């Protein structure tokens, strides 16, 4: 697998952290579609590093939240963390910092638009964290995350109901009748790599709300949020 020194330099500029082993980070940027297409061992793609980076991310975010909100109980911290480390949040960050352009994909995956796929964007972000951890840069990773995640953490904390509307709606409906809301995909549009989903949520046979999103989860959360507003469970 050829080493792209220019990509490594851009990576260092994005994270403001120097690399010691460029080959390690080349692997951290390589998707499985590239190794499969070129008959390279899967040990040369980012999957093992993503496994490690996932744990590093959760530890860093836990530490950040623990210090930022000294009066929050474990349950509140856990809820915020689950949203911050979600694929949706990580994909937004990966795109925002320009990391998505550095991903090494197979030709077919590139044609299919996988560079913008939420799960891949999230995995690459985590794999880079894993690579930096291996190089002993935990402190630098933590400082980077503290800065880049701050706005997201504040938004989630101040607008938690919007991000956790599905759970709030389910708790409300079950407290009333023990019947849970039902979500149904009403429509799908766009190419396979860039679909838009239209989802409706029903309760006791009545459609409460309809909303669309780039993923089923996103559409369901928006739908649940609208339903909660309609039922008066949360304020608009």
Phi and psi in degrees as a GROMACS rama.xvg file:
@    title "Ramachandran Plot"
@    xaxis  label "Phi"
@    yaxis  label "Psi"
@TYPE xy
-65.5256  138.695  UNK-2
-85.0694  125.203  UNK-3
-100.438  95.5929  UNK-4
-63.5748  -32.2494  UNK-5
-63.4876  -40.2433  UNK-6
-65.5823  -39.9772  UNK-7
-64.6487  -39.0849  UNK-8
-64.0045  -42.8829  UNK-9
-64.1572  -37.6632  UNK-10
-61.1992  -44.516  UNK-11
-62.3082  -36.3653  UNK-12
-68.884  -37.6863  UNK-13
-65.682  -47.8584  UNK-14
-91.1119  -13.4575  UNK-15
56.9022  37.2106  UNK-16
-133.931  128.409  UNK-17
-73.0983  149.383  UNK-18
-105.705  148.021  UNK-19
-101.87  -40.2505  UNK-20
-117.076  92.2659  UNK-21
-56.8443  -33.4752  UNK-22
-64.1971  -33.2479  UNK-23
-62.3312  -41.0139  UNK-24
-79.6402  -26.6568  UNK-25
-62.6031  -41.0747  UNK-26
-66.1337  -38.3284  UNK-27
-65.3341  -20.5242  UNK-28
-97.9002  -4.17657  UNK-29
-97.1506  120.938  UNK-30
-80.5386  155.535  UNK-31
-61.4147  -26.2188  UNK-32
-62.6768  -32.2202  UNK-33
-72.3464  -44.9435  UNK-34
-68.0347  -36.2457  UNK-35
-67.1029  -46.2854  UNK-36
-62.81  -33.4737  UNK-37
-103.546  12.2494  UNK-38
53.0538  46.7352  UNK-39
-105.132  145.719  UNK-40
-54.3876  137.515  UNK-41
-61.9909  -13.3758  UNK-42
-67.9551  -9.65469  UNK-43
-96.996  2.82112  UNK-44
-104.073  -177.114  UNK-45
-83.7734  -0.494864  UNK-46
-61.2914  -42.2397  UNK-47
-67.7731  -39.9519  UNK-48
-67.15  -34.7964  UNK-49
-64.9016  -39.358  UNK-50
-57.5081  -44.8512  UNK-51
-70.6043  -43.9214  UNK-52
-62.6279  -32.0684  UNK-53
-59.6564  -43.5232  UNK-54
-69.0575  -40.0553  UNK-55
-61.8656  -44.3751  UNK-56
-59.9872  -47.7508  UNK-57
-63.3277  -38.358  UNK-58
-66.1234  -45.345  UNK-59
-62.7295  -46.3724  UNK-60
-65.3275  -38.7693  UNK-61
-60.6766  -43.3627  UNK-62
-65.2695  -43.0742  UNK-63
-61.5069  -47.5223  UNK-64
-67.4916  -39.4949  UNK-65
-59.0557  -40.5772  UNK-66
-81.4252  -33.3642  UNK-67
-73.9828  -34.6333  UNK-68
-123.581  75.5647  UNK-69
-65.3014  -17.1097  UNK-70
-100.845  1.13037  UNK-71
-84.8773  140.062  UNK-72
-79.1799  168.392  UNK-73
-56.2318  -39.8247  UNK-74
-63.2093  -41.532  UNK-75
-66.0086  -41.9422  UNK-76
-64.701  -39.7952  UNK-77
-63.5555  -41.5342  UNK-78
-63.8389  -43.3071  UNK-79
-66.3174  -43.5243  UNK-80
-60.4235  -40.772  UNK-81
-59.6527  -33.3251  UNK-82
-79.3818  -40.5986  UNK-83
-64.3005  -38.8123  UNK-84
-91.3867  6.66872  UNK-85
-69.1361  156.974  UNK-86
-57.3172  -38.2215  UNK-87
-61.6828  -45.2331  UNK-88
-68.2633  -45.4208  UNK-89
-63.8647  -35.4315  UNK-90
-65.2934  -39.6474  UNK-91
-62.5389  -42.6175  UNK-92
-66.3188  -45.2332  UNK-93
-58.3681  -42.4822  UNK-94
-68.8862  -42.8124  UNK-95
-60.0692  -42.2757  UNK-96
-86.7714  -3.67934  UNK-97
85.8586  13.8241  UNK-98
-72.7589  -27.907  UNK-99
-59.322  -31.4283  UNK-100
-70.9128  -14.6036  UNK-101
-94.019  -7.26181  UNK-102
-65.5428  135.631  UNK-103
-97.1118  112.222  UNK-104
-115.737  159.237  UNK-105
-71.3453  160.415  UNK-106
-60.7027  -42.3107  UNK-107
-67.442  -41.732  UNK-108
-63.1679  -36.8645  UNK-109
-63.8512  -43.6184  UNK-110
-63.4009  -34.07  UNK-111
-78.7198  -4.12155  UNK-112
82.0147  22.287  UNK-113
-67.375  -14.2339  UNK-114
-62.2854  -24.8994  UNK-115
-103.09  8.22367  UNK-116
-73.447  128.61  UNK-117
-53.7378  -47.184  UNK-118
-63.9458  -38.1699  UNK-119
-69.6597  -42.7109  UNK-120
-59.5882  -43.0265  UNK-121
-65.4051  -43.5482  UNK-122
-64.2823  -40.3572  UNK-123
-64.8418  -41.5522  UNK-124
-58.7529  -45.7357  UNK-125
-66.9837  -37.6937  UNK-126
-65.3181  -35.4345  UNK-127
-65.5533  -40.2521  UNK-128
-62.1454  -40.1754  UNK-129
-62.5638  -41.1311  UNK-130
-65.3543  -44.0329  UNK-131
-65.0502  -34.3697  UNK-132
-63.4209  -43.005  UNK-133
-59.1879  -34.4605  UNK-134
-81.8711  3.83584  UNK-135
80.0465  27.263  UNK-136
-105.445  35.1755  UNK-137
-59.5595  -43.0801  UNK-138
-61.8032  -42.7794  UNK-139
-65.9405  -39.7864  UNK-140
-60.2902  -46.829  UNK-141
-60.809  -42.3104  UNK-142
-65.7761  -40.6677  UNK-143
-62.1744  -46.6896  UNK-144
-65.634  -37.0718  UNK-145
-59.3444  -38.939  UNK-146
-77.2941  -49.1492  UNK-147
-72.1892  -27.4477  UNK-148
-94.2125  -11.5363  UNK-149
-55.2101  -48.1615  UNK-150
-63.4776  -38.0835  UNK-151
-67.1977  -42.0246  UNK-152
-63.05  -44.8711  UNK-153
-62.7329  -42.5968  UNK-154
-62.3273  -44.4874  UNK-155
-64.5569  -42.8625  UNK-156
-63.531  -41.3839  UNK-157
-81.5562  -22.7161  UNK-158
-127.292  41.7064  UNK-159
-59.0105  -34.3739  UNK-160
-61.319  -35.6269  UNK-161
-66.3001  -39.7716  UNK-162
-79.5464  -23.8144  UNK-163
-118.543  28.3452  UNK-164
-61.1255  -34.098  UNK-165
-61.688  -44.8637  UNK-166
-67.1706  -39.3508  UNK-167
-64.8327  -43.2505  UNK-168
-64.1999  -42.9363  UNK-169
-64.9991  -42.1579  UNK-170
-60.9635  -40.4042  UNK-171
-65.8745  -50.0906  UNK-172
-65.9966  -37.7652  UNK-173
-69.4135  -31.431  UNK-174
-70.0256  -22.8155  UNK-175
-89.6227  -50.0728  UNK-176
-135.519  -1.05719  UNK-177
65.3966  14.1387  UNK-178
-99.3089  132.004  UNK-179
-92.7616  152.259  UNK-180
-66.2651  151.533  UNK-181
-118.562  132.442  UNK-182
-107.863  136.736  UNK-183
-136.13  134.847  UNK-184
-76.884  111.734  UNK-185
-82.8773  -28.3146  UNK-186
-164.233  153.517  UNK-187
-131.812  139.72  UNK-188
-142.699  159.066  UNK-189
93.0956  167.612  UNK-190
-66.7653  162.9  UNK-191
-57.9865  -31.6538  UNK-192
-88.0104  -7.52301  UNK-193
-144.461  55.076  UNK-194
-80.0049  157.2  UNK-195
-121.487  129.589  UNK-196
-108.808  132.666  UNK-197
-105.516  118.916  UNK-198
-121.305  143.009  UNK-199
-122.19  146.067  UNK-200
-116.161  132.965  UNK-201
-120.282  152.286  UNK-202
-145.214  123.107  UNK-203
55.1721  36.9793  UNK-204
87.0089  -7.12029  UNK-205
-105.068  135.681  UNK-206
-78.0898  119.66  UNK-207
-88.6405  -36.734  UNK-208
-162.763  159.801  UNK-209
-133.914  137.363  UNK-210
-154.164  160.859  UNK-211
-123.366  157.499  UNK-212
-159.306  169.607  UNK-213
-78.8739  -16.5032  UNK-214
-132.203  162.479  UNK-215
-62.0866  -41.6888  UNK-216
-62.3373  -43.1376  UNK-217
-62.7409  -45.1156  UNK-218
-63.7632  -40.1696  UNK-219
-65.7279  -41.1934  UNK-220
-63.5986  -43.6698  UNK-221
-62.821  -41.3305  UNK-222
-62.7754  -45.7805  UNK-223
-64.1409  -38.138  UNK-224
-62.386  -44.9238  UNK-225
-64.2461  -38.8857  UNK-226
-65.1798  -40.5726  UNK-227
-63.7873  -38.9043  UNK-228
-65.5572  -44.4105  UNK-229
-61.3798  -38.7265  UNK-230
-82.9214  -6.47793  UNK-231
79.2336  15.6625  UNK-232
-72.7429  -38.1527  UNK-233
-131.065  157.991  UNK-234
-84.2594  151.61  UNK-235
